Amino acid sequence: MTVLFEKWARGLDAIVEACGWVAAWTGLALVLVMAGNVLLRYLFHTGSVAMQELEWHLMSPLTLLCIAYTIKHEGHVRVDILYAHLPPRLRQAIDLFSALSVVALAVIVIVLSWPYVMQSYRISEGSPDPGGLPYRFILKAMIPAGFVLLLLQSLSATLRALIPFLGGAAEPSARVSADAPQ
């Protein structure tokens, strides 16, 4: 059973990795669009509402789709003052509780944001500004999409957190090995 859980976790990780990698490239696009907007504004004294709104459309996947990727690579901020000094079994219980809590949070956000996106889609919501971008629902769809990826990453973490409780060997956590007293 533990081998199967690890296999499923690796599959979920691969999905998050691929989506995070693709979403991270929107960072380059965002920099280029912002640089273009600045050049247009200060060198040519012109600008475009659509180009300014494109910045939001690029910031959305960069922010929301990369949350799960960041957590997968442990790039998020956390406070481990006590965690590293706790007994391994308690750390494992905390990891499991944390993963399950994020699963619940992700499901709640997905369920609550879906009608918001669908309403935008049904009315073909676009920018209220003249010259703005159409298809505002694409921007709003990043909310449930980002939380679906967070859900996948949290399910992966849940599977890995369950392994020690099912008799499997616990994976050494990077945060514990870096912070643990020698």
CORBEL-V385668 format. One record per residue. RES is the residue in one letter. PHI is phi in degrees with one decimal (NA if undefined). Layout:
<<RES,PHI> <RES,PHI>>
This chain:
<<M,NA> <T,-67.0> <V,-65.5> <L,-64.5> <F,-60.0> <E,-65.5> <K,-63.3> <W,-62.7> <A,-61.9> <R,-64.2> <G,-64.0> <L,-64.3> <D,-60.7> <A,-64.2> <I,-64.2> <V,-63.7> <E,-60.7> <A,-64.5> <C,-65.5> <G,-65.4> <W,-65.3> <V,-64.3> <A,-64.1> <A,-63.5> <W,-67.1> <T,-66.0> <G,-61.6> <L,-64.2> <A,-60.8> <L,-62.5> <V,-61.8> <L,-65.5> <V,-65.3> <M,-64.8> <A,-62.7> <G,-62.8> <N,-62.4> <V,-65.2> <L,-62.1> <L,-61.2> <R,-70.3> <Y,-93.3> <L,-93.3> <F,-113.5> <H,51.8> <T,-143.3> <G,-167.9> <S,-139.9> <V,-62.9> <A,-61.1> <M,-68.6> <Q,-67.6> <E,-70.1> <L,-61.3> <E,-59.3> <W,-64.8> <H,-65.7> <L,-89.4> <M,-68.9> <S,-59.9> <P,-67.2> <L,-59.5> <T,-77.8> <L,-76.5> <L,-80.6> <C,-93.3> <I,-60.5> <A,-64.3> <Y,-61.5> <T,-64.2> <I,-65.6> <K,-57.9> <H,-93.6> <E,51.1> <G,-95.2> <H,-86.7> <V,-85.0> <R,-152.1> <V,-111.6> <D,-113.7> <I,-60.0> <L,-93.9> <Y,-53.3> <A,-65.0> <H,-98.0> <L,-81.7> <P,-63.5> <P,-54.5> <R,-65.0> <L,-69.0> <R,-60.4> <Q,-63.8> <A,-65.4> <I,-64.6> <D,-60.0> <L,-66.0> <F,-61.2> <S,-63.4> <A,-63.3> <L,-66.1> <S,-65.4> <V,-70.4> <V,-56.8> <A,-61.9> <L,-60.1> <A,-62.0> <V,-61.8> <I,-61.0> <V,-65.6> <I,-61.3> <V,-63.2> <L,-75.5> <S,-86.4> <W,-59.8> <P,-60.8> <Y,-60.5> <V,-68.5> <M,-65.9> <Q,-63.1> <S,-62.2> <Y,-66.8> <R,-61.2> <I,-93.2> <S,52.2> <E,-60.1> <G,-129.6> <S,-67.9> <P,-77.3> <D,-91.4> <P,-61.4> <G,82.9> <G,-80.1> <L,-81.6> <P,-82.5> <Y,60.7> <R,-60.8> <F,-62.4> <I,-64.8> <L,-61.5> <K,-69.9> <A,-67.1> <M,-66.4> <I,-64.6> <P,-65.4> <A,-62.8> <G,-62.6> <F,-79.0> <V,-65.4> <L,-64.3> <L,-63.1> <L,-61.2> <L,-60.7> <Q,-66.0> <S,-70.3> <L,-64.6> <S,-61.2> <A,-65.2> <T,-64.1> <L,-58.6> <R,-67.6> <A,-71.8> <L,-76.5> <I,-53.4> <P,-63.2> <F,-77.0> <L,-102.8> <G,96.1> <G,-84.4> <A,-80.0> <A,-76.2> <E,-73.5> <P,-66.7> <S,-78.9> <A,-62.4> <R,-71.6> <V,-75.6> <S,-66.2> <A,-77.8> <D,-101.8> <A,-67.4> <P,-68.8> <Q,-89.8>>
